[in-house]
Amino acid sequence: MTRQAADKALRLTCETLALQGVSTHSFRRSFATGSIRRGVAVHTIQEVTGHKSLGILGHYLEADETEVLAAIEGA
């Protein structure tokens, strides 16, 4: 399934269920943040989410600086 197809399927489902604020982007962000908090290596998260650089991955995270630094040090 392409990213565009996943976006469309999720958007239609959310419209049907009257859900707001849900997107493939929010799933990606939640996955990245949860992974950081569980101690998954930053480079692994970067690879799984398809980010080309750690800087861009950092924009997705809803983790505080301490959590991110701990994950980087553990990598």
N, C-alpha and C positions, 0 to 999 in steps of 0.2 A: 504494500500500500504506500502510495506517495504521501509526502507531507501535506500536500494540497488536499488529497482525498481524505486524510485523517482530519484536517481542519474542517472540511465541509461536513463530514459525518458528525463530528462533535458539535459543530454549530447547529445543525439541524436537530440533533438530539436535545440540546439545551433549549432551543426554541420550543420544541414539543413539550418539554418539562417545565418551561418558564424559569429556567435557571439563568442567573446572570453572573458575570465575572469568572466564568470557566472557559479556559482555552487550552490548546495544546501547549502554549507558552507557559501557562500557570502550572501544568503538569510537569513540564521540563524543569521549571524553577523549583518546584516542591521536591522533585527527585534529587536535584543537585544539592539543595540545602539539607535534606534528610541524609543524604550520603555523607556529606561533610560531617554532620553531627554524629554519625555512626562510625566515623574514623576511616572511611574509604579514602584511598590515596587520591589526591587532587588530579594527578595525571590520568588515573582510571576514569574519574568523572568526566574529565575533559574529553577523553576518547569516546566514552559512551554517549555523551550529549552532542558530540560532533563539533565542539568549539575548536577553532584553529589556534587560539592562544589562551593562556591562563588569564590574561587581562580581560578578555571578553567573558570568560567563564565567571570571573569575579563580579561582573554586573548582574549576573543571574542569581547569585546567592543572596539569601535572606539570613545570612549568618553574620555574627559580629566579627570584628577583626581578630579577636583572640582565637575563635574557632577556626578561622581560615589559616592563621599563622600556625596553629597546632597541626592542622592537616598538611600544610606545606612542609613543616619540619619532619613529619612522619613519612613523607614520600621518599 
